[in-house]
């Protein structure tokens, strides 16, 4: 009886365990000095989403950035400054239910949010040849789904999983996760459809999404593909061990862009 109650509680409460939004509206703060501005994205199901956008310099790539399951845009400020300092354009999507946005996050909802972000870039004149999609943690599942359906210049995945069920089973091995999950985020099935260079970044000490999932996804990915694995990094500190340098080098080589730091 106790086990059944536990499984029932996990089933009905699973989205509160998966999505951990900071619902307060974030402030641009220092990002305004780097050319970021607030924009409103309209989704196919009628939601208006606050997001942040830094238009690119002429000819520069634009990174469409899909963040992880926790916090809000404000937690990515330092990283966004790094992208801006290299001369890249950035669209930092804020999901439904996060950062003061309406709605509640679901897999289908996050896909709709990402579609709205990429449609915005297309309407702003950004061609596929300059579009880099970047997915962080849970956002890697969003990024792979988008990249499997659209043309793009490159895909970057930070601390990705193969399938959400695989990552969830790692944490909840005592319940039949694959049966209970509502949101699947099956990157393993989708990644073979991608026709753009892929970079996977992962920390060997990641205890949230173990590195074996990143290696398995890399093995399943089509060429051209690259892996960057840090022996010292965990789940949230890859930048401290050089991940962003690897990202800028990858974009420079694969998209044909010279970062400002190299000029």
PESUL-V203462 format. One line per field, one symbol per residue. phi: phi as a letter, one per 30 degrees, with the letter a starting at -180 (. if undefined). burial: I if it has 9 or more other C-alpha atoms within 8 Angstrom, else O. A space follows every 50 residues. Layout:
# PESUL-V203462
phi: ???
burial: ???
This chain:
# PESUL-V203462
phi: .dddddddddddcdddddcbdcddddcdhddddcjdbdbcccddcidccd bcbceddeiddbcdccdddciaeddcedddddddddjddbccdcddichi ddibdbedddddddeddddeddddjddedbcccbbcheddddddddddcb dadabbbchdcdbeddddddcbdcbdedddddcchddddcddddbaebbc cacdcdccbeddddddddddddddbbbbbcdcdcdcbdddcjdddddddd ddddcibceedcc
burial: OOOOOOIOOOIOOIOOOOIIIIIOOIOIOOIIOIOIIIOOIIIOOOIIII IIIIIIOOOIIIIIIIIIIOIIIIOOIOOIIOIIIIIIIIIIIIIIIIII IIOOIOIOIIIIIIIIIIOIIIOOOIOOOIIIIIIIIIIIIIIIIIIIOO IIIIIIIIIIIIIIIIIIIOOOIOOOIOOOIOOIIIIIOIIIOIOIIIII IIIIIIOOIIIOIIIIIIOIIIOOIIIIOIOOIIIOOIOOIOIOOIIIOI IIOIIOIOIOOOO
